[in-house]
Amino acid sequence: MPNQQFDRRSQAVPYGAPRPTSDEAVAQATLQALDAAAAVARAGDRQRARELCAAVMFETQPMIVVRAELLRAALLTLLTAHGFKLLSRLVLAMSGRRVHVELAADCIGPVAPPRSLDAAGCTIYRVDPRWLDRLSPGDMFLRHWCDALIARPRGLADAAAGGPVSRHLEPA
């Protein structure tokens, strides 16, 4: 079994392929692997997409959390693949804030981005499945969430100093 787990992690870079050496090459390979995982999720194999995304994140997490384009691709892939637990752990690691993502069951009316509700130290995001079906890298909610996570370390320092920290992620 350990060999099987190793094979899954190494799929971020195809077996036998030379590993990229420069940061830009690693970033490009990471972006391509996340895009491939999102395509697998859209094709209907969400479990496999979550596995691929987890493997990529395991290999390149320090780079993902500091590069907006990689973080946006990771969030997009996790949302598309319904990888809500891993997404929650990523957000917790980056912001110190617990989040819970749930699919809305009562989807009528126009498609809307996720709505948030703060409850007992946790932010709950109710996600319209129709929004997930249309989710793209240019989605404003996704961009705003990514920007808020990238900027979060400064926000945590502000909170420790008594300053306000915005947790509202929907576009104004």
C-alpha positions in Angstrom: 0.0 0.0 0.0 2.8 2.6 0.7 3.9 2.3 -3.0 0.3 3.0 -4.2 0.2 6.2 -2.0 3.6 7.3 -3.3 2.3 6.8 -6.9 -0.7 9.1 -6.2 1.5 11.9 -4.8 3.9 11.7 -7.6 1.2 12.3 -10.2 1.7 16.0 -9.8 4.6 15.4 -12.1 4.2 12.3 -14.4 6.3 9.3 -13.5 9.7 9.3 -15.1 9.4 12.9 -16.2 12.2 15.2 -15.0 11.1 17.3 -12.0 11.1 21.0 -12.7 13.9 22.9 -11.0 13.0 26.6 -11.2 10.2 28.1 -9.2 8.5 29.2 -12.5 8.7 25.7 -13.9 7.3 24.2 -10.6 4.5 26.8 -10.6 3.6 26.0 -14.2 3.6 22.3 -13.6 1.4 22.8 -10.5 -1.0 25.0 -12.4 -1.3 22.4 -15.2 -1.8 19.6 -12.7 -4.6 21.5 -10.8 -6.2 22.3 -14.2 -6.1 18.6 -15.1 -7.7 17.7 -11.7 -10.5 20.3 -12.3 -11.1 18.8 -15.7 -11.4 15.3 -14.1 -13.9 16.7 -11.7 -16.0 18.3 -14.4 -15.9 14.9 -16.3 -17.6 13.4 -13.2 -14.8 11.7 -11.3 -14.8 14.0 -8.3 -13.0 11.4 -6.0 -10.1 11.1 -8.5 -10.0 14.8 -8.8 -9.7 15.2 -5.0 -6.9 12.7 -4.9 -5.0 14.5 -7.7 -5.5 17.9 -6.0 -4.3 16.5 -2.7 -1.2 15.1 -4.3 -0.4 18.4 -6.0 -1.0 20.3 -2.8 1.1 17.9 -0.8 4.0 18.5 -3.2 3.8 22.2 -3.6 1.8 23.7 -0.7 4.4 26.4 0.2 4.2 27.8 -3.3 0.4 27.5 -3.5 -0.2 29.6 -0.4 1.9 32.6 -1.7 1.0 32.7 -5.4 -2.5 33.9 -6.1 -2.9 32.1 -9.4 -2.0 28.8 -7.8 -4.2 29.4 -4.8 -7.1 30.3 -7.1 -6.6 27.1 -9.2 -6.4 25.0 -6.0 -9.6 26.6 -4.6 -11.4 26.2 -8.0 -10.3 22.5 -8.2 -11.4 21.8 -4.6 -14.8 23.4 -5.1 -15.4 21.7 -8.4 -14.3 18.3 -7.0 -16.4 18.9 -3.8 -13.2 18.6 -1.8 -14.7 20.7 1.0 -12.7 19.1 3.9 -9.4 19.7 2.2 -10.5 23.2 1.2 -11.4 23.8 4.9 -8.0 22.7 6.0 -6.3 24.9 3.5 -8.2 27.9 4.6 -7.6 27.1 8.3 -3.8 26.7 7.6 -3.7 30.0 5.8 -6.0 32.2 7.9 -6.5 30.5 11.2 -10.2 30.6 10.6 -12.4 27.5 10.5 -14.8 27.2 7.5 -17.4 24.7 6.6 -18.8 24.4 3.1 -22.2 23.0 2.5 -24.3 22.5 -0.7 -27.5 24.4 -0.7 -30.5 22.1 -1.3 -33.1 24.8 -2.0 -31.8 26.3 -5.2 -34.4 28.4 -6.9 -34.1 31.8 -8.6 -30.9 33.2 -10.1 -27.6 31.5 -9.5 -25.7 33.3 -6.8 -22.2 33.0 -5.3 -21.8 31.4 -1.9 -23.3 33.2 1.1 -21.5 33.2 4.4 -22.8 32.9 8.0 -20.5 33.3 11.0 -21.4 30.8 13.7 -19.4 29.9 16.9 -15.9 30.5 15.6 -16.6 29.1 12.1 -17.7 30.6 8.8 -20.3 28.5 7.0 -20.5 28.9 3.2 -23.8 27.8 1.6 -22.9 27.0 -2.0 -25.4 26.7 -4.9 -24.5 23.6 -6.9 -25.5 25.5 -10.1 -22.8 28.1 -9.2 -20.2 25.3 -8.9 -21.2 24.0 -12.3 -20.4 27.4 -13.8 -17.3 28.2 -11.7 -14.4 29.5 -13.6 -11.0 30.9 -12.7 -12.2 34.4 -13.4 -15.2 34.2 -11.0 -15.3 37.3 -8.8 -16.1 35.4 -5.6 -13.2 33.1 -6.1 -10.8 36.0 -6.9 -12.0 37.9 -3.8 -11.6 34.8 -1.6 -8.2 34.1 -2.9 -7.1 37.8 -2.4 -8.4 37.7 1.1 -6.5 34.5 2.0 -3.3 35.8 0.5 -3.6 39.1 2.4 -4.6 37.2 5.6 -1.3 37.2 7.4 -1.3 41.0 7.6 -4.9 40.8 8.8 -4.0 38.4 11.6 -1.3 40.8 12.7 -3.8 43.6 12.7 -6.2 41.5 14.8 -3.5 40.8 17.3 -2.9 44.6 17.5 -6.6 45.2 18.1 -7.3 46.3 14.5 -10.4 45.2 12.5 -10.2 42.2 10.3 -12.8 41.8 7.5 -14.2 38.3 7.1 -16.7 39.3 4.5 -15.7 37.5 1.3 -18.5 38.4 -1.1 -17.9 41.2 -3.6 -19.3 44.5 -2.5 
